[in-house]
Structure formats: structure tokens, C-alpha cells
């Protein structure tokens, strides 16, 4: 009888149990978490306002301050390492000016949605394995936020300057950044790639 191999699933990769958070330097990196970033609440009805000074109608939408994670790869908006930037004294953000962010949600809000949809078991899957495709689990950060999850889709574009003016709460450690790469690939491709395959830059 031939070699029978079991398919790899999220159950084979429990989430990291090491520390997720640190602050390495002042420069922005993929995985940084920010507080009070304005989010446009688009709904089925959008108020359009005409203005004689512009050739097209302007949309008025409500804004809500939300917690977000920067998910654009660092090399898309900052190619030099922090050490190089300090040595060479050059502008750090001369590449892409618009970056993607994903909302960081309190786990209590997600738990409620699981209960309403009769999928309460998903909370245990998220906590123990970080095995849900659409979310990345985040442990509590003392003094800042409780247990949370990054809603990987849909992410939205913001101007980099908006994040530079926002309150950055923390950065991700190497282990957590590797987990972020693993979860982004899971979300965007619906495939499981060994977490050890990823080597995210944290410099």
C-alpha cells in the first residue's frame, strides 16, 4: 500500500505562546497597532453635496475612531532599516504613500457575533489555534487593550501621514509578525503554509 499522507490543517499549528508585543524604534513597520484612526462608515445611503468649486459631488459619510493594524508590507513604504535611517539621516517614507490597515476588534464583540450565528466553538478555535481564516488572534496588551482579533478583510487604504499622526500602541515581535504573514496568506489564498516558512523583517 502506498504512502498515505494527511492533509495539513490549522490544527497542526497552534498559535505562538511567546510575547507578541514590543517597541523597537520610532519608524513604522508592518504589524504596528494604532488607536483612534478615523474610519469612514459607508452605508447603503450616502449623502452627496454639490459644490460649485469642484466638478463632481462630494460624499458626506460619518467617521468613527477605531483601532487598526498596519498590514501593508514594510518594504512597500520603507525600504531602509531603522539603523540605516539613523546613520544616513534620510527621509524614511519616500515610497508608497497609501497603506492598508485592518480593524482590531475586541474579542467580546466577536464572541457575541459567534453566539448569534450559533458558532460559539469558533472562539476556542481562535484562542487556542488562531485557526479562523478571517481573523488573527491578539492577546491582551496590559494597559492598552484586552484580548482582540484583527479582521483581515476587508482592509482599507489610508494615507501614511494619518498613521504618523495617530497614537501607535505597539509593534509586533518576530514571532507575532511571522504569525501575521501566516494569517494573511491563509486569508488571501485559503491555503495553509508552514509558519516557519516566513521570515518577516523586523529591522
N, C-alpha and C positions, 0 to 999 in steps of 0.2 A: 504494500500500500504506500502511495506517495506521501511526501511531507505535507501535512495539513497545518496551515498557519492561521491563527486567529487574527481577525482584523483589529487594528489599533483603534481605541476609542479614548474619550476624555477620561474615563475611569483609570487609565494607565498612568495618568499624570496628575496626582494631587497637587493642589496649588502650593506655592512656596510658603514655608512657615518661618522664614527669616524676616528681618526688618524690611519694610517696604520703603521707608522714607529717610531722606537726608537732604541737606542743603550744601551743595558743593561749591557753587560760585554764583555770581550775580547774573551770568548770561543765561538766556532761555534755552531750554532743551525739550525734546520730545518727552512727554510724560509729566511735565510740570503741571501743578494743580493751582488754579486761581479762584478767588472768591469774587462775587458781585460783578460778573461780566454781563453786560446788557444782552438780553435775548429777545428777539422780535417774535411776538406771539401771533403768528399768521393763522387766520381762521377762514371759514367759508365766506365771510363777508369782509371786504376791505374797503375802507373809505378813501376815495380818490378826491384830491383837491386840485382844482385848476389854478394856475399861477401864470399871469401874463409874461413874466420874465423867463420862464422856461418853456420849451416846446412840447412838453409832454406832462400828463397829470402826475401829481405826487401822491404816493400812498402814505396814509397815516395808520400806523399799527402800534399797539401797546407794547411797552418794553418791560421785562421782568429781570431783576438781577439773579443770576444763577451761578452755581459752582461748576467749573469746567476743567477738563484736562486737554492740554495741547497734544494732538495726535499726529500732526504733520512730522515726517522725519526731520531730524535736526539739520541734516545736510542740505535740505531744501531752502533753509532760510539762514543758516550759519555754518559755513564750511570749516573755519579755523577752530582749533581747540581753544579752551579758555587760557591755557598757558601762552599760546601764540598771540592771542589777542592782547594779553597783558604785556608781553615783550614788545610787540610791534606797534602797539597803540594805534590800531586801525579801527574803522567803523565795523561793528560786529554783524550788522544786518543789512547787507547790500544785495541780497538775492531776492527770493520771493517775499513780497510784502503782505500777501494774504495767506493765512494759515487755517487749518481745520481744527476745530475744537469739538469735544463731545461732552455732554452734560454729565456731571457727577451727581447721582441721586441718593438720598437717604435710603438705607435698606428697609426702613419701616414702610416707606411709601411703596416700594417694590413688593414687599411681603403682602401688603393689602391687595395689590393687583393679582398676585398669585392666588390668594384665597378666594377672590371674587371669580376667578376663572377656573376654580377647582383644580389648581396645580400647586398645592401647598408644598409638595415634595421638592419643588424646584428651589426652595430656599435652602434646603440641606445640600442640594447639588451645588448651588452657588457658593455656599460657605466652605464646604469640605473639598470640593474638586475644582471650583471655578469652571464648571463644565457647561455653562449655558452659552450658546453661540452669540447672543445679542448683548451680553453683559460681561464686564470684567470686575471681579470682586476686589474691594479695597478694605483692608482692616481699618479700625478707628485710628485717628491721629490725635493723641492727647492734647486737649486744649483748643482743637480746631474743628474736628468733625467726628461723628460716630461711624459705625460700620456703613459702608456705602458701596455703590456699584457704578461703573462707567457705562452709560448707554452708548454702545459703539455705533449705533445707527438710528437715525441719520446724524452724521456730523455736519457742522455748518461752517462757512467761511467767515472769518473776522480779520480786520486789519491788524497787523502785528503791533502797531502802536497802541491799540486798545489793551493788549495784554501787558505791554510795558508800563502802562499807567494803572493796571489793576493790582490787587493785592495777591502776590504769589504766596501760597501757603507752604509748599514743599516741592521737592524734586523726588524722583524715583531712584532707588538703589539699582545696582546692576541686575539683581535677581528679579526685582519688580519690572524693570524695563524689558527684560527678556520675556516675562510673562505677558507684558503688553504686546510685544511683537507676535507671540504665540496666539493671543486672542484676536488680534487684527486679522491675521491670516485665517484663523478659524471663521471669523465673521464674514470676510470678503470672499472666501473661496469654498466654505463649507467642508474643509479638509483639516485633518489633524497632522501637524508637523511636529516632530520631536522638539520640545523646548530647548534642548541643548544645541540644536542647530543654529540658534540665533546668538549673535554676538553684538548687542547694541552698544554704540559708542556712548560713554558717559564722561567724556572729557570736554 
